[in-house]
Amino acid sequence: MKFLNITDIKSLKAKFLASAKEADNATFVKINLITLLLISSFFVLVILFQPVNVFVNEDYKTSHMTFWAWVGVLLSLPIAYVMVKPMQKMEANKIGQIMHLSGVWGVRLCIVFIIYLLFAAGGYLIPKHIVNFSADEKFKQTVIYRGYKLSSTPSPPPYQSGKFWIFNEYLLVEKNRHKIPVLINNWFGTNSFDYDAVESALHLKNSRMVLNGRKHARGYTYDSLTSE
């Protein structure tokens, strides 16, 4: 019968502690990954299905963008550091080791940067959802119809053959001598805009229309457009 000596006991203890540490690291990574996945999925939905015709104060959107961007960095840093590790035993000269470490840190920074952009974009659009769902003070505003366009953006470029665009319809109205694009139809987002009510008047340039909306402390949203 073989008895364990002191050296064997210390070796087993070291292996046990190492395995326990690896298990803790794996649990930490899983928790962080699940958290990051859930929040990232939320931001993807926020970006895709944002409410339209909602106008929010820029400082409010910027503050949200800054906050959530830092949240994304803080969540992704430990994940990037633990997931992407350098090779422990690497047969290479100094230049090869430097290139290897540069690649490791480059991948880590890419992971952090992608999450940073996602969280910053989502944070910038969250106030639109807040204003859209929290606005309660109804108001009406008279505007002047100036034009109509079918485009992927409220400003040029216009449609060009051979290029793919997600077509959106914009009604250009003038408010306080400034032209603003009002979105009629879009692929994503929520829109209860009453297009049929003013369709017959679209050919009458410079005609007057009424925007019906709701106000919020940080902005306002348009719900419908009717003829005056």
PLY file of the C-alpha trace (Angstrom):
ply
format ascii 1.0
element vertex 228
property float x
property float y
property float z
element edge 227
property int vertex1
property int vertex2
end_header
0.00 0.00 0.00
1.43 3.28 -1.13
1.20 6.33 1.14
1.25 9.90 -0.11
4.20 11.95 0.98
4.23 15.69 1.63
5.26 16.50 -1.94
2.36 14.52 -3.41
-0.11 16.21 -1.06
1.17 19.67 -2.03
0.96 18.76 -5.71
-2.63 17.53 -5.35
-3.54 20.65 -3.41
-2.05 22.87 -6.12
-3.95 20.98 -8.84
-7.17 21.23 -6.86
-6.76 24.98 -6.37
-5.91 25.45 -10.04
-8.99 23.50 -11.16
-11.17 25.43 -8.71
-9.78 28.71 -10.06
-10.48 27.62 -13.64
-14.03 26.66 -12.66
-14.55 30.06 -11.04
-13.21 31.79 -14.17
-15.48 29.71 -16.40
-18.51 30.55 -14.24
-17.58 34.24 -14.28
-17.26 34.21 -18.08
-20.61 32.42 -18.50
-22.42 34.90 -16.25
-20.87 37.84 -18.06
-21.61 36.33 -21.48
-25.26 35.69 -20.62
-25.63 39.21 -19.22
-23.95 40.74 -22.25
-26.06 38.64 -24.63
-29.33 39.66 -22.97
-28.49 43.36 -22.91
-27.11 43.25 -26.46
-30.30 41.58 -27.69
-32.30 44.36 -26.03
-30.22 47.02 -27.79
-30.61 45.27 -31.15
-34.39 45.45 -30.72
-34.12 49.10 -29.64
-32.14 49.93 -32.78
-34.32 47.97 -35.22
-37.75 48.82 -33.87
-37.30 52.43 -32.91
-40.38 54.66 -32.97
-40.54 57.10 -35.85
-41.40 60.81 -36.01
-40.03 61.28 -32.49
-37.83 64.32 -31.86
-35.69 64.36 -28.70
-33.29 66.91 -27.19
-29.74 66.14 -28.32
-28.21 66.57 -24.85
-30.61 63.93 -23.49
-29.66 61.46 -26.23
-25.96 62.21 -25.80
-26.05 61.59 -22.05
-27.73 58.20 -22.59
-25.25 57.33 -25.31
-22.26 58.11 -23.06
-23.64 56.15 -20.11
-24.51 53.00 -22.06
-21.28 53.12 -24.05
-19.31 52.90 -20.78
-21.59 50.08 -19.58
-20.74 48.16 -22.75
-17.01 48.72 -22.25
-17.10 47.61 -18.61
-19.07 44.44 -19.49
-16.96 43.48 -22.50
-13.50 44.13 -21.01
-13.38 41.11 -18.65
-14.97 38.86 -21.28
-12.47 39.89 -23.95
-9.57 39.47 -21.51
-10.59 35.98 -20.36
-11.81 34.62 -23.69
-8.80 35.65 -25.79
-5.62 34.42 -24.11
-2.04 34.24 -25.39
-0.38 30.86 -25.85
1.52 29.85 -22.71
4.21 27.76 -24.39
5.17 29.26 -27.70
8.30 28.41 -29.61
9.04 31.71 -31.28
11.60 34.47 -31.15
10.98 37.90 -29.65
9.49 39.28 -32.88
7.08 36.33 -33.14
6.00 36.73 -29.52
5.42 40.46 -30.01
3.31 39.80 -33.12
1.34 37.13 -31.26
0.62 39.43 -28.31
-0.30 42.23 -30.70
-2.85 39.93 -32.34
-4.27 38.87 -28.98
-4.73 42.45 -27.81
-6.06 43.45 -31.22
-8.82 40.82 -31.01
-9.62 41.90 -27.46
-9.91 45.52 -28.50
-12.12 44.59 -31.47
-14.54 42.76 -29.16
-14.68 45.75 -26.82
-15.07 48.21 -29.70
-17.96 46.29 -31.30
-19.85 46.10 -27.99
-19.05 49.77 -27.38
-20.61 50.77 -30.73
-23.70 48.62 -30.15
-24.32 50.01 -26.68
-23.61 53.60 -27.78
-26.06 53.34 -30.70
-28.72 51.73 -28.51
-28.20 54.28 -25.76
-28.57 57.11 -28.28
-31.96 55.76 -29.42
-33.40 54.80 -26.02
-34.66 58.38 -25.36
-36.84 58.12 -28.50
-38.61 55.16 -26.92
-38.90 56.99 -23.59
-40.42 60.08 -25.20
-42.72 58.05 -27.45
-44.17 55.97 -24.61
-44.18 58.70 -21.95
-45.47 61.76 -23.83
-48.95 62.68 -22.63
-49.64 66.37 -23.36
-51.44 66.53 -26.71
-50.82 69.38 -29.14
-51.52 70.40 -32.73
-49.19 72.24 -35.06
-49.91 73.81 -38.42
-47.28 73.12 -41.07
-46.88 73.74 -44.80
-46.48 70.89 -47.27
-43.32 71.38 -49.38
-42.56 68.04 -51.00
-42.54 64.28 -50.96
-39.80 61.75 -51.65
-39.13 58.04 -51.69
-35.67 57.40 -50.27
-33.65 55.41 -47.78
-32.77 58.55 -45.84
-34.50 61.91 -45.28
-31.69 63.55 -47.28
-29.93 62.57 -50.55
-28.76 60.23 -52.07
-31.92 59.57 -54.13
-32.76 56.25 -55.72
-30.15 54.94 -58.17
-30.55 51.89 -60.37
-28.47 48.91 -59.30
-28.22 49.90 -55.65
-30.17 48.42 -52.77
-32.13 50.73 -50.54
-34.64 50.16 -47.77
-37.28 52.47 -49.16
-38.94 54.91 -46.82
-41.49 57.55 -47.73
-40.88 61.04 -46.39
-43.22 64.01 -46.38
-41.27 67.27 -46.27
-43.13 69.90 -44.27
-42.05 73.35 -43.20
-42.18 74.38 -39.55
-40.92 77.80 -38.54
-39.24 78.16 -41.95
-37.33 74.91 -41.48
-38.03 71.84 -43.58
-38.42 68.66 -41.55
-38.90 65.14 -42.92
-41.90 63.27 -41.54
-41.73 59.51 -42.05
-44.81 57.95 -43.64
-43.88 54.32 -44.25
-40.88 52.39 -42.99
-39.75 48.76 -42.79
-39.05 48.83 -39.06
-40.37 50.87 -36.18
-43.78 51.87 -34.92
-45.81 54.30 -36.96
-49.49 55.24 -36.60
-49.21 58.05 -39.13
-52.44 58.73 -41.04
-51.25 58.90 -44.64
-54.64 58.32 -46.32
-56.10 61.43 -44.70
-53.74 63.73 -46.61
-53.03 61.68 -49.75
-55.43 63.71 -51.85
-53.67 66.96 -50.87
-50.12 65.86 -51.62
-50.19 67.32 -55.13
-51.05 70.77 -53.73
-47.67 72.24 -52.85
-47.64 74.93 -50.15
-50.93 73.66 -48.74
-51.43 73.83 -44.99
-51.68 70.71 -42.83
-51.96 69.91 -39.15
-49.55 67.68 -37.23
-51.13 66.02 -34.20
-48.71 64.97 -31.49
-47.82 64.62 -27.84
-45.24 66.47 -25.75
-42.69 65.20 -23.25
-40.26 67.05 -21.00
-37.40 65.89 -23.26
-39.06 66.11 -26.67
-42.20 65.41 -28.64
-43.69 62.89 -31.06
-46.02 63.15 -34.06
-48.90 60.67 -34.20
-50.93 61.74 -37.22
-51.24 64.28 -40.02
-54.59 65.70 -41.13
-55.79 68.31 -43.60
-56.49 71.76 -42.19
0 1
1 2
2 3
3 4
4 5
5 6
6 7
7 8
8 9
9 10
10 11
11 12
12 13
13 14
14 15
15 16
16 17
17 18
18 19
19 20
20 21
21 22
22 23
23 24
24 25
25 26
26 27
27 28
28 29
29 30
30 31
31 32
32 33
33 34
34 35
35 36
36 37
37 38
38 39
39 40
40 41
41 42
42 43
43 44
44 45
45 46
46 47
47 48
48 49
49 50
50 51
51 52
52 53
53 54
54 55
55 56
56 57
57 58
58 59
59 60
60 61
61 62
62 63
63 64
64 65
65 66
66 67
67 68
68 69
69 70
70 71
71 72
72 73
73 74
74 75
75 76
76 77
77 78
78 79
79 80
80 81
81 82
82 83
83 84
84 85
85 86
86 87
87 88
88 89
89 90
90 91
91 92
92 93
93 94
94 95
95 96
96 97
97 98
98 99
99 100
100 101
101 102
102 103
103 104
104 105
105 106
106 107
107 108
108 109
109 110
110 111
111 112
112 113
113 114
114 115
115 116
116 117
117 118
118 119
119 120
120 121
121 122
122 123
123 124
124 125
125 126
126 127
127 128
128 129
129 130
130 131
131 132
132 133
133 134
134 135
135 136
136 137
137 138
138 139
139 140
140 141
141 142
142 143
143 144
144 145
145 146
146 147
147 148
148 149
149 150
150 151
151 152
152 153
153 154
154 155
155 156
156 157
157 158
158 159
159 160
160 161
161 162
162 163
163 164
164 165
165 166
166 167
167 168
168 169
169 170
170 171
171 172
172 173
173 174
174 175
175 176
176 177
177 178
178 179
179 180
180 181
181 182
182 183
183 184
184 185
185 186
186 187
187 188
188 189
189 190
190 191
191 192
192 193
193 194
194 195
195 196
196 197
197 198
198 199
199 200
200 201
201 202
202 203
203 204
204 205
205 206
206 207
207 208
208 209
209 210
210 211
211 212
212 213
213 214
214 215
215 216
216 217
217 218
218 219
219 220
220 221
221 222
222 223
223 224
224 225
225 226
226 227
